[in-house]
Amino acid sequence: MRTKFLTLMSLIFAFLSLNPSTSEAHPVAFAGSYSLMGWNSKEMSDWMFTHSFTSNYSLSARKLRLETRDGERLFYLPQLNFLLKRWNELDSQANVYLSLGHGGEKVNRSFKDTSLLGLETDWESRKYYISFKEEVAISHRNNDLNIYQTKLRAGFAPYLAEFNELNSWFILQLEHSNKASENGIKVTPLIRTFYSNVLMEFGASQKGEAQFNFMVHF
């Protein structure tokens, strides 16, 4: 699985190097800003409080809960996020982000060393967007406990709205994890709304599992 992750990272960088940056929940926002983000479903809750020191890097405090075939796993870690590359066009933007974290996984009443590596890329116009994210939680006590997560999203806006108006998106999300409680790809249609500094998403997977996500910038 590690080979698969590194191969995917190489392919993404190779693709992006061939090309000459919103409403997406980016890990790095404008300089001096703070953000609170939450992703919540039956199999996962992911909470992150972030401060963007500049428009190129940020620091997050993160708590991640995952329901896996090995049982519930809890992670607590600080995380650095970097904007590696941005392309600004007249009517679209593309970005590449790298996230690095190191902290602990709670096991019984103690914490075991865990590292996190994530790569995220997206392209977005006022009408369409697509994003890809690959993330691995590396267990330093047993490599068999490493968690690899892949997420692919595509969406479109049913109408064009200005930044100071209510923006809406229809999104299709595909997820896969080597430690998911059930094998296969999880498919979740979502509705996103974005107004002022608040982004919200809600939907349900093909098995009826609800998901609610939000991000607030301030």
N, C-alpha and C positions, 0 to 999 in steps of 0.2 A: 504493500500500500504506500510505503514511503516513496518507492520508485515512481508510482503513479502520480503522487503529489508533485514531485520534482519535475516530472515530464510535463504536467499540465502548466506549471509555472513557466517553464521554458517556452512552451508553445504560445502562451499569452504574451510574453515579452517579445517573442519573435514576430508575432502578428502586429503588436502595437508599434514596433520599430519601423514597420513598413508605412505607417501613416504619418503625414507632416507633423470645460472644460466641460436654485432648483428645488426640484421637489424630491430628490432622492435623499435618503438618510445617510449622509456621508460621515465618516469617522473624524474628519478634519473640517472645521467650519471657518468663519472669518476670524481674524486676529482679535484676541481678547474676549471671545465669546465663551459661554458655558452651555452645556446641553445635558439633558437627562433623557435616556432612552430605555425603553422596555419592550422586549419581545416575549410574548406569553402564549403557550399552548400546553396541551396535556403532557407532551414529552419534553418540554423545555421552558425554562424561564431565564432570561438573560437581561440583567440590569447593568447599566453603565452610566457613570457620571463623568463628563469629559470637559476639560479646559483646553481650548485651542490657543496656544501661546502666539503662534503666527498662523498665516494661511497655509503653511507647509507642514506643521507638525502639532500634535496634541498629546495630552496625557490623560488616561482614563483610569478610574477605579471600577473594577468589574466583578460581579457575582454571577456565576453561571451554574444552573442546575440542569442536568440531563438525565432522562430516564433511558437506560440502556438495557441490553440483554443481561448485563452483569449487575443490574440494580441501579438505584439512584446514585448519581455522582455529583458532588458539589465542589466548585472551584472558586477561589478568591485570589485575585491577582491584579497588580497594576499593569497597565498596557500602554506602550508608546505607539502612536499612529503617525505615518508619514505620507504626505502627498508626493509620490515619486514623479508624476508627469501629468500635465493638463494640456489639453488642446481646446482652444476657444475658437469656434467658427461663428459666422454671422447668425446662424439659427440653431446651433447645437454645441454641445460640450462633451468631452470625454476625459476620464480620469483613471489613474492607477494609484492604489493605496497599498501600503505595506503596514502590517501590525505585528508588534513583537511584545510578548508579555512573559513574566515569570512570577510565580507565586506558589500557592499550595492547593492541593486537593484534600478535603477533609475526609479522613479515614478513621472511623470510630471517634476517638477524642483527640486525635493528633492530626498534623498536616504533613503531607508528603510533597516533595518538590515536583512542580509541574511547569512546563514551558508551553507557550502558545505562539504559533506562527500563522499569519493569515495574509492572503493576497486577494485584493478586490479590484475589479475594473468595471466601468459602466460607460455607456453612451446615452445621451438624452437630448431630445429636441423638445419643443413645446407640445408636440403631438405623440411622440413615441419614445420609449426607452428600453434598454436591455442591460442587465448586469449579471456578473458572474463572481462568485466568491468561493474560495477554497481555504479551509482552516483546519489545522491539526493541533490537538492538545497532546503534548508529549509527556508521558509518565516516566520519571527517572527511576522508578522502582521496578518497572516491568514493561518492556516494549509491547507486549501483547495487549496492554491496556490502552495503548494510543488510540485516540479517537480522530477519525478523518471525516470531515463534513464538507459536502459540495452543495452549493445553492445556485440555481439559475433562475432568472426572472425576466419576464418580458411584459410590457404593458403599453397601453395607449390611452390618451385623453379623449373622451367622447365629445368634448367641446373645448374651445380655446378661451382661456380666461387670463386676465391680467394678474400681476403679482399680488395686488391688493384685493383681489376677488377670490371667491372660493374655487379652488382647483380640485378636480376629481380625476381619478385614474382607475381603469380596470387592469388588474395584474394577474398573471398566471405564474405560480411559483412551483419549481421542481426541486426537491431535496433528496439527498442520499447520504447515509452515514454507515460506516462499517460496523458500528455498534448499536444501530437502531434496534428497538425491541422487536420490530417486524422487518423482514427483508423486503427489498424492492424500493421503488422511487415513490416518494410521497408527493402528491399533487394537490395544491391548494389555490383555488381562485380567491382573489382578494379585491376589496374596494378600498382605495386610498383617497383621503381628503386632506387638503393642505390649505391652511388659511393663516396669514400673518406668520407667527413663529411656531405654529403647532401643526404637526403631521400626525395623522392617525390612519391605521389600517385595520380592517376586520374581514374575516372570511372563515371558511370551513374546508377541511380536506375532503378527498373523495370518500373517506370513511366517516365523515361527519364530525371530525374533531375541530373544535373552534380555535381560532387564533386571533389575538388582538395585539397590535404593535402601536407604539407611539414614540414621538420624539418632540421635545420642546427645546428651543434655543432661547437664550436670554443673556 
